[in-house]
Amino acid sequence: MYEVKKRIEVSAAHKLDLSYKSKCTQLHGHNWIIDVYLRSETLNDDGMVMDFTHIKKVIQDKFDHKVINDVVDFNPTAENLAKYICDSLGTNCFRVDVQESIDNIASYIR
């Protein structure tokens, strides 16, 4: 079994739609750190699980220096973003960690 991990940092803003009062319902930004984990029993024709550059491009092109609410059609919590990114990278992706601050990390594990 082969496994790769790619760490990507993006700067992006969002606001949350919450059922309670919170300052997070106002537009605010983070320097997000996103860790992506992929695995496969076989390698592609290039000898990779997935090219690191492709992983980075999928995430950065979508989110870097954007208002995430304008990019996705769901409440952009760290949890929802983790699942969305995992799904965007295909079946070899089995885990995504989304860190919006030093103390706040959400994971989606398939």
N, CA, C and O of each residue as an XYZ file, in Angstrom:
440
protein
N       0.855     -1.186      0.000
C       0.000      0.000      0.000
C       0.892      1.237      0.000
O       1.828      1.343      0.793
N       0.593      2.160     -0.889
C       1.299      3.435     -0.961
C       0.425      4.507     -0.321
O      -0.800      4.481     -0.437
N       1.072      5.440      0.349
C       0.340      6.544      0.962
C       1.135      7.829      0.785
O       2.355      7.847      0.944
N       0.421      8.911      0.453
C       1.052     10.221      0.352
C       0.265     11.227      1.179
O      -0.935     11.079      1.410
N       0.976     12.244      1.610
C       0.364     13.350      2.351
C       0.852     14.644      1.717
O       2.041     14.802      1.440
N      -0.065     15.556      1.492
C       0.277     16.867      0.951
C      -0.299     17.928      1.875
O      -1.476     17.873      2.230
N       0.525     18.892      2.263
C       0.081     20.026      3.083
C       0.018     21.257      2.194
O       0.959     21.550      1.456
N      -1.080     21.967      2.268
C      -1.306     23.151      1.458
C      -1.796     24.260      2.373
O      -2.608     24.017      3.267
N      -1.312     25.470      2.158
C      -1.826     26.628      2.894
C      -2.541     27.543      1.919
O      -2.015     27.872      0.855
N      -3.739     27.949      2.289
C      -4.498     28.906      1.483
C      -5.010     30.014      2.394
O      -5.336     29.784      3.559
N      -5.073     31.198      1.846
C      -5.672     32.328      2.547
C      -7.051     32.534      1.946
O      -7.191     32.745      0.742
N      -8.065     32.471      2.793
C      -9.429     32.597      2.288
C     -10.347     33.080      3.410
O     -10.058     32.915      4.595
N     -11.455     33.679      2.997
C     -12.444     34.189      3.950
C     -13.716     33.353      3.863
O     -13.985     32.699      2.856
N     -14.484     33.394      4.938
C     -15.807     32.763      4.949
C     -16.636     33.386      6.053
O     -16.126     34.102      6.915
N     -17.905     33.101      6.006
C     -18.805     33.409      7.121
C     -19.714     32.213      7.261
O     -20.058     31.554      6.280
N     -20.098     31.942      8.493
C     -20.900     30.756      8.776
C     -22.350     31.117      9.023
O     -22.660     32.182      9.557
N     -23.219     30.230      8.635
C     -24.647     30.338      8.918
C     -24.921     29.444     10.121
O     -24.947     28.219      9.998
N     -25.125     30.058     11.286
C     -25.237     29.299     12.534
C     -26.589     29.520     13.197
O     -27.262     30.521     12.953
N     -26.966     28.576     14.028
C     -28.243     28.651     14.735
C     -28.116     29.390     16.070
O     -29.070     29.424     16.847
N     -26.968     29.971     16.339
C     -26.706     30.692     17.586
C     -25.860     31.922     17.280
O     -25.266     32.022     16.206
N     -25.806     32.858     18.229
C     -25.015     34.076     18.047
C     -23.530     33.731     18.074
O     -23.054     33.011     18.952
N     -22.822     34.259     17.096
C     -21.385     34.015     17.020
C     -20.752     35.068     16.127
O     -21.350     35.496     15.140
N     -19.550     35.479     16.472
C     -18.840     36.419     15.612
C     -18.467     35.771     14.280
O     -18.128     36.473     13.327
N     -18.524     34.455     14.205
C     -18.176     33.741     12.969
C     -19.244     33.876     11.883
O     -19.037     33.435     10.752
N     -20.384     34.484     12.221
C     -21.391     34.744     11.185
C     -21.035     35.981     10.367
O     -21.686     36.283      9.367
N     -19.996     36.692     10.801
C     -19.475     37.837     10.050
C     -18.336     37.350      9.144
O     -17.626     36.403      9.484
N     -18.172     37.997      8.009
C     -17.091     37.639      7.103
C     -15.745     37.810      7.813
O     -15.464     38.860      8.391
N     -14.923     36.768      7.760
C     -13.603     36.792      8.385
C     -12.690     35.833      7.627
O     -13.162     34.975      6.881
N     -11.403     35.979      7.819
C     -10.460     35.164      7.070
C      -9.567     34.308      7.940
O      -9.417     34.531      9.141
N      -8.978     33.317      7.288
C      -8.022     32.415      7.935
C      -6.888     32.142      6.959
O      -7.050     32.257      5.744
N      -5.754     31.783      7.505
C      -4.705     31.143      6.725
C      -4.863     29.647      7.002
O      -4.287     29.102      7.943
N      -5.654     29.012      6.158
C      -6.020     27.607      6.327
C      -4.825     26.712      6.019
O      -4.087     26.958      5.065
N      -4.641     25.690      6.818
C      -3.664     24.648      6.513
C      -4.465     23.374      6.272
O      -5.227     22.924      7.127
N      -4.273     22.818      5.106
C      -5.051     21.655      4.694
C      -4.083     20.501      4.450
O      -3.181     20.597      3.617
N      -4.281     19.417      5.184
C      -3.492     18.198      5.001
C      -4.363     17.173      4.305
O      -5.463     16.859      4.760
N      -3.859     16.655      3.194
C      -4.590     15.710      2.365
C      -3.830     14.390      2.373
O      -2.613     14.368      2.189
N      -4.544     13.298      2.585
C      -3.949     11.968      2.629
C      -4.586     11.104      1.542
O      -5.809     11.006      1.444
N      -3.730     10.479      0.727
C      -4.210      9.584     -0.320
C      -3.452      8.269     -0.218
O      -2.305      8.231      0.226
N      -4.113      7.188     -0.636
C      -3.435      5.889     -0.657
C      -3.937      5.060     -1.825
O      -5.038      5.251     -2.340
N      -3.079      4.133     -2.214
C      -3.429      3.254     -3.321
C      -2.550      2.011     -3.252
O      -1.401      2.067     -2.814
N      -3.102      0.911     -3.685
C      -2.314     -0.321     -3.747
C      -1.416     -0.334     -4.968
O      -0.433     -1.074     -5.015
N      -1.753      0.486     -5.960
C      -0.947      0.561     -7.172
C      -0.605      2.018     -7.468
O      -1.254      2.939     -6.970
N       0.407      2.202     -8.272
C       0.792      3.538     -8.700
C       0.319      3.767    -10.130
O       0.132      2.818    -10.891
N       0.127      5.025    -10.487
C      -0.276      5.335    -11.857
C       0.913      5.129    -12.806
O       1.993      4.731    -12.369
N       0.715      5.395    -14.080
C       1.762      5.176    -15.078
C       3.009      6.023    -14.832
O       4.084      5.709    -15.344
N       2.872      7.093    -14.052
C       4.000      7.954    -13.719
C       4.687      7.548    -12.423
O       5.648      8.192    -12.004
N       4.203      6.484    -11.783
C       4.806      6.016    -10.543
C       4.357      6.772     -9.317
O       5.094      6.872     -8.336
N       3.125      7.316     -9.369
C       2.598      8.114     -8.254
C       1.208      7.647     -7.850
O       0.484      7.042     -8.640
N       0.847      7.944     -6.587
C      -0.551      7.818     -6.169
C      -1.334      8.937     -6.847
O      -2.362      8.689     -7.477
N      -0.847     10.164     -6.716
C      -1.356     11.337     -7.426
C      -0.245     12.382     -7.361
O       0.431     12.513     -6.341
N      -0.064     13.101     -8.417
C       0.973     14.134     -8.468
C       0.687     15.200     -7.407
O      -0.431     15.709     -7.318
N       1.699     15.533     -6.608
C       1.538     16.553     -5.575
C       1.089     17.889     -6.172
O       0.307     18.620     -5.563
N       1.588     18.195     -7.355
C       1.206     19.447     -8.014
C      -0.282     19.456     -8.348
O      -0.937     20.493     -8.242
N      -0.811     18.315     -8.746
C      -2.247     18.227     -9.050
C      -3.080     18.440     -7.785
O      -4.078     19.161     -7.808
N      -2.671     17.818     -6.695
C      -3.385     17.992     -5.424
C      -3.422     19.465     -5.047
O      -4.475     20.002     -4.703
N      -2.262     20.114     -5.116
C      -2.162     21.528     -4.755
C      -3.048     22.383     -5.652
O      -3.738     23.284     -5.175
N      -3.027     22.098     -6.948
C      -3.800     22.886     -7.909
C      -5.303     22.764     -7.640
O      -6.019     23.764     -7.683
N      -5.780     21.566     -7.367
C      -7.204     21.354     -7.099
C      -7.666     22.235     -5.945
O      -8.742     22.829     -6.006
N      -6.866     22.320     -4.910
C      -7.258     23.054     -3.706
C      -6.983     24.548     -3.842
O      -7.861     25.365     -3.566
N      -5.781     24.910     -4.260
C      -5.452     26.334     -4.334
C      -6.282     27.071     -5.383
O      -6.751     28.180     -5.129
N      -6.467     26.475     -6.541
C      -7.260     27.148     -7.578
C      -8.682     27.415     -7.100
O      -9.290     28.417     -7.474
N      -9.201     26.530     -6.284
C     -10.578     26.638     -5.814
C     -10.733     27.648     -4.679
O     -11.718     28.385     -4.640
N      -9.761     27.689     -3.747
C      -9.964     28.420     -2.501
C      -9.027     29.591     -2.224
O      -9.425     30.524     -1.525
N      -7.812     29.583     -2.736
C      -6.834     30.577     -2.318
C      -7.250     31.992     -2.724
O      -7.551     32.264     -3.886
N      -7.255     32.877     -1.735
C      -7.632     34.288     -1.895
C      -9.054     34.439     -2.445
O      -9.322     35.281     -3.301
N      -9.942     33.609     -1.933
C     -11.347     33.656     -2.334
C     -12.222     33.794     -1.085
O     -11.783     33.553      0.039
N     -13.466     34.187     -1.322
C     -14.498     34.098     -0.292
C     -15.158     32.739     -0.503
O     -15.846     32.524     -1.501
N     -14.947     31.839      0.426
C     -15.386     30.457      0.242
C     -16.896     30.366      0.019
O     -17.358     29.498     -0.722
N     -17.658     31.241      0.644
C     -19.111     31.237      0.451
C     -19.490     31.449     -1.006
O     -20.555     31.005     -1.434
N     -18.640     32.120     -1.777
C     -18.899     32.345     -3.194
C     -18.509     31.146     -4.050
O     -18.858     31.085     -5.229
N     -17.792     30.196     -3.467
C     -17.252     29.059     -4.214
C     -18.090     27.797     -4.014
O     -18.254     27.009     -4.946
N     -18.615     27.603     -2.818
C     -19.372     26.381     -2.506
C     -20.815     26.732     -2.164
O     -21.125     27.872     -1.819
N     -21.682     25.746     -2.263
C     -23.109     25.976     -1.999
C     -23.570     25.334     -0.688
O     -24.718     24.909     -0.565
N     -22.661     25.271      0.287
C     -22.995     24.741      1.607
C     -22.376     25.638      2.669
O     -21.555     26.500      2.356
N     -22.763     25.438      3.915
C     -22.206     26.199      5.027
C     -20.720     25.814      5.170
O     -20.418     24.668      5.503
N     -19.794     26.748      4.925
C     -18.384     26.391      4.833
C     -17.666     26.246      6.179
O     -16.691     26.943      6.462
N     -18.169     25.335      6.987
C     -17.462     24.982      8.218
C     -16.212     24.195      7.847
O     -16.112     23.672      6.737
N     -15.274     24.110      8.755
C     -14.067     23.323      8.506
C     -14.420     21.859      8.238
O     -13.794     21.210      7.401
N     -15.413     21.349      8.943
C     -15.839     19.960      8.753
C     -16.376     19.738      7.337
O     -15.998     18.782      6.659
N     -17.265     20.638      6.902
C     -17.833     20.509      5.555
C     -16.770     20.677      4.480
O     -16.809     19.995      3.456
N     -15.826     21.575      4.706
C     -14.745     21.768      3.731
C     -13.858     20.535      3.635
O     -13.426     20.170      2.542
N     -13.582     19.894      4.759
C     -12.756     18.686      4.752
C     -13.390     17.598      3.886
O     -12.704     16.964      3.085
N     -14.678     17.383      4.041
C     -15.365     16.359      3.232
C     -15.384     16.757      1.763
O     -15.138     15.922      0.893
N     -15.671     18.008      1.483
C     -15.725     18.490      0.107
C     -14.381     18.286     -0.605
O     -14.340     17.832     -1.749
N     -13.295     18.624      0.074
C     -11.965     18.470     -0.517
C     -11.657     16.996     -0.741
O     -11.130     16.624     -1.789
N     -11.979     16.162      0.230
C     -11.743     14.727      0.094
C     -12.502     14.183     -1.117
O     -11.937     13.443     -1.923
N     -13.756     14.541     -1.244
C     -14.563     14.086     -2.381
C     -14.008     14.607     -3.703
O     -14.075     13.915     -4.719
N     -13.461     15.820     -3.697
C     -12.927     16.432     -4.918
C     -11.689     15.714     -5.437
O     -11.379     15.791     -6.626
N     -10.980     15.019     -4.555
C      -9.736     14.362     -4.945
C      -9.915     12.896     -5.321
O      -8.936     12.224     -5.647
N     -11.130     12.392     -5.284
C     -11.389     11.032     -5.746
C     -11.241      9.971     -4.683
O     -11.026     10.258     -3.505
N     -11.363      8.745     -5.129
C     -11.459      7.616     -4.200
C     -10.155      7.297     -3.479
O     -10.185      6.651     -2.431
N      -9.018      7.727     -4.003
C      -7.755      7.475     -3.301
C      -7.589      8.362     -2.075
O      -6.782      8.057     -1.198
N      -8.338      9.449     -2.003
C      -8.268     10.327     -0.836
C      -9.083      9.698      0.294
O     -10.264      9.394      0.126
N      -8.440      9.509      1.440
C      -9.140      8.875      2.556
C      -9.221      9.758      3.797
O      -9.938      9.434      4.744
N      -8.491     10.872      3.798
C      -8.545     11.757      4.961
C      -8.134     13.162      4.539
O      -7.228     13.349      3.728
N      -8.832     14.151      5.119
C      -8.448     15.546      4.956
C      -8.587     16.222      6.315
O      -9.614     16.092      6.982
N      -7.539     16.948      6.718
C      -7.573     17.770      7.929
C      -7.592     19.225      7.487
O      -6.774     19.643      6.667
N      -8.526     19.992      8.032
C      -8.625     21.414      7.723
C      -8.394     22.185      9.013
O      -9.175     22.086      9.959
N      -7.315     22.952      9.039
C      -6.961     23.745     10.212
C      -7.226     25.209      9.897
O      -6.603     25.792      9.009
N      -8.159     25.792     10.638
C      -8.454     27.206     10.401
C      -7.718     28.112     11.371
O      -7.607     29.314     11.125
N      -7.217     27.570     12.456
C      -6.363     28.301     13.390
C      -5.528     27.276     14.143
O      -5.756     26.072     14.025
N      -4.585     27.746     14.898
C      -3.659     26.852     15.594
C      -4.393     25.833     16.481
O      -3.928     24.706     16.653
N      -5.526     26.232     17.033
C      -6.245     25.364     17.966
C      -7.476     24.690     17.380
O      -8.128     23.910     18.074
N      -7.815     24.966     16.123
C      -9.067     24.467     15.548
C      -8.814     23.679     14.273
O      -8.484     24.241     13.229
N      -8.975     22.364     14.381
C      -8.742     21.460     13.251
C      -9.939     20.529     13.139
O     -10.396     19.968     14.136
N     -10.444     20.368     11.923
C     -11.524     19.417     11.658
C     -10.994     18.393     10.653
O     -10.219     18.726      9.757
N     -11.427     17.142     10.820
C     -10.996     16.076      9.929
C     -12.197     15.371      9.325
O     -13.250     15.236      9.948
N     -12.005     14.930      8.099
C     -12.966     14.013      7.471
C     -12.162     12.775      7.093
O     -11.140     12.866      6.413
N     -12.640     11.613      7.544
C     -11.969     10.352      7.273
C     -12.977      9.427      6.600
O     -14.042      9.137      7.146
N     -12.619      8.975      5.412
C     -13.491      8.088      4.630
C     -13.274      6.654      5.035
O     -13.915      5.755      4.492
